[in-house]
Amino acid sequence: MLEQPLSGPLAAPFLQDDRWRETHLGRLLGHAMRRFDERVLHLMAGNEGVPLALANLAARDQISAAHVHITRHLALDGSRLTDLAKAAGMSKQAMGDLVDQCAAWGLIRREIDPQDARARRVMFTPVGLAWLQAFKDAVAQAEAEFGEAVGKDVATVVALGLEAYAH
């Protein structure tokens, strides 16, 4: 059964100003994260340390923020798929698809876990480590650009506030 929209004096205050839906903190954080990730990927596409094939994928928007989850969360000594998925807030199946794609691009490989021969660890390849360095450089550049855009004091307060809020 469809409900009738509110009408009369009860609905008027609610319907008069709904700008909060566009400007609440969660929405702004989401927009900011997407913008930041897009800038990082753009910078990575132009990084000389990134293999040409990967730079071309990034330049053509074939590499997305989802692929950056692996870059952000894969431990330098490797991670199990389940741990990687949990750290990225993704399902094991979705992370498995990303791992397969990144393995095909030569960024990562699967190896037998030395602690459990039945399990596999996802590891960076040398190409993946170059990608990780390009990611580090791009993040630093994007953070510097953010500081220039909003001012260093505001950027510092935002970073401290987000760090406190996230943990």
C-alpha positions as CSV (number, residue, x, y, z in Angstrom):
1,M,0.0,0.0,0.0
2,L,1.4,3.4,-1.0
3,E,1.3,6.0,1.7
4,Q,0.0,9.4,0.9
5,P,2.6,12.2,1.0
6,L,2.3,14.4,4.1
7,S,0.3,17.5,3.5
8,G,-0.9,20.3,5.6
9,P,0.9,22.1,8.5
10,L,2.9,19.0,9.5
11,A,4.6,18.6,6.1
12,A,5.3,22.3,5.5
13,P,8.5,22.7,7.6
14,F,9.9,19.3,6.4
15,L,9.4,20.0,2.7
16,Q,10.4,23.7,2.7
17,D,14.1,23.1,3.2
18,D,15.7,19.8,2.3
19,R,19.2,21.2,1.5
20,W,20.5,19.2,4.4
21,R,20.3,16.1,2.2
22,E,23.0,17.6,-0.1
23,T,25.3,19.1,2.6
24,H,25.4,16.7,5.5
25,L,28.8,15.5,6.6
26,G,28.5,12.0,5.3
27,R,27.6,13.1,1.8
28,L,30.4,15.7,1.8
29,L,32.9,13.1,3.0
30,G,31.8,10.8,0.2
31,H,32.2,13.5,-2.4
32,A,35.6,14.5,-1.1
33,M,36.8,10.9,-1.1
34,R,35.7,10.3,-4.6
35,R,37.4,13.6,-5.7
36,F,40.6,12.7,-3.9
37,D,40.7,9.2,-5.3
38,E,40.1,10.5,-8.8
39,R,42.9,13.0,-8.5
40,V,45.3,10.3,-7.1
41,L,44.5,8.0,-10.1
42,H,45.0,10.9,-12.5
43,L,48.4,11.6,-11.0
44,M,49.4,8.0,-11.0
45,A,48.5,7.8,-14.8
46,G,51.2,10.5,-15.4
47,N,53.8,9.0,-13.0
48,E,56.9,7.9,-14.9
49,G,57.4,5.0,-12.4
50,V,54.2,3.4,-13.4
51,P,54.5,0.9,-16.2
52,L,53.1,2.2,-19.4
53,A,50.3,-0.4,-19.7
54,L,49.1,0.5,-16.2
55,A,49.4,4.2,-16.8
56,N,47.3,3.8,-19.9
57,L,44.6,1.8,-18.0
58,A,44.5,4.6,-15.3
59,A,44.4,7.3,-18.0
60,R,41.4,5.5,-19.6
61,D,39.6,5.1,-16.3
62,Q,40.0,1.4,-16.4
63,I,41.5,1.5,-12.9
64,S,39.0,2.7,-10.3
65,A,39.0,3.6,-6.7
66,A,38.0,0.0,-6.0
67,H,41.4,-1.1,-7.3
68,V,43.0,1.4,-5.0
69,H,41.6,-0.7,-2.1
70,I,44.3,-3.3,-2.8
71,T,46.9,-0.6,-2.9
72,R,45.7,0.8,0.4
73,H,45.2,-2.4,2.3
74,L,47.7,-5.0,1.0
75,A,50.4,-5.5,3.6
76,L,53.9,-5.3,2.4
77,D,54.6,-8.9,3.5
78,G,51.3,-10.0,1.9
79,S,47.8,-10.6,3.1
80,R,45.2,-13.4,3.0
81,L,42.3,-12.6,0.8
82,T,39.8,-12.7,3.7
83,D,42.0,-10.2,5.6
84,L,42.3,-7.9,2.6
85,A,38.6,-8.0,2.0
86,K,37.8,-7.2,5.6
87,A,40.3,-4.3,5.7
88,A,38.8,-2.8,2.5
89,G,35.2,-3.3,3.7
90,M,34.4,-5.6,0.8
91,S,33.0,-9.1,0.3
92,K,35.5,-11.8,-0.2
93,Q,34.0,-12.5,-3.6
94,A,34.4,-8.8,-4.7
95,M,37.9,-8.7,-3.4
96,G,38.7,-11.9,-5.2
97,D,37.6,-10.4,-8.5
98,L,39.8,-7.3,-7.9
99,V,42.8,-9.6,-7.0
100,D,42.3,-11.6,-10.2
101,Q,42.2,-8.4,-12.2
102,C,45.3,-6.9,-10.5
103,A,47.1,-10.2,-10.9
104,A,46.4,-10.2,-14.6
105,W,47.9,-6.7,-14.8
106,G,51.0,-7.9,-13.0
107,L,50.5,-5.8,-9.8
108,I,50.1,-8.8,-7.4
109,R,50.5,-12.5,-7.3
110,R,49.2,-15.3,-5.1
111,E,51.6,-17.5,-3.1
112,I,51.3,-20.3,-0.7
113,D,51.0,-18.9,2.9
114,P,54.2,-20.0,4.8
115,Q,52.1,-20.3,8.0
116,D,49.4,-22.5,6.4
117,A,50.1,-24.4,3.2
118,R,46.4,-24.7,2.5
119,A,46.0,-20.9,2.3
120,R,47.2,-18.4,-0.2
121,R,48.7,-14.9,0.4
122,V,48.3,-12.0,-2.0
123,M,51.7,-10.3,-2.5
124,F,52.9,-7.3,-4.4
125,T,55.1,-8.0,-7.5
126,P,58.0,-5.7,-8.3
127,V,55.6,-3.9,-10.7
128,G,53.1,-3.7,-7.9
129,L,55.7,-2.1,-5.6
130,A,56.4,0.5,-8.3
131,W,52.6,1.1,-8.4
132,L,52.6,1.5,-4.6
133,Q,55.4,4.1,-4.8
134,A,53.4,6.0,-7.5
135,F,50.4,5.8,-5.2
136,K,52.4,7.2,-2.3
137,D,53.7,10.1,-4.5
138,A,50.2,10.8,-5.8
139,V,48.7,10.8,-2.3
140,A,51.3,13.3,-1.2
141,Q,50.7,15.5,-4.2
142,A,46.9,15.4,-3.7
143,E,47.2,16.2,0.0
144,A,49.5,19.2,-0.9
145,E,46.9,20.3,-3.5
146,F,44.1,20.0,-0.8
147,G,46.2,22.2,1.5
148,E,46.7,24.8,-1.2
149,A,42.9,24.8,-1.9
150,V,41.7,25.2,1.6
151,G,44.7,26.6,3.4
152,K,47.3,24.7,5.5
153,D,45.6,25.4,8.8
154,V,42.2,24.1,7.6
155,A,43.9,21.1,6.0
156,T,45.6,20.3,9.3
157,V,42.4,20.6,11.3
158,V,40.5,18.5,8.7
159,A,43.2,15.8,8.8
160,L,43.3,15.7,12.6
161,G,39.5,15.7,12.9
162,L,39.1,12.9,10.4
163,E,41.8,10.9,12.1
164,A,40.1,11.3,15.5
165,Y,36.7,10.5,14.0
166,A,37.9,7.4,12.0
167,H,39.5,5.8,15.0
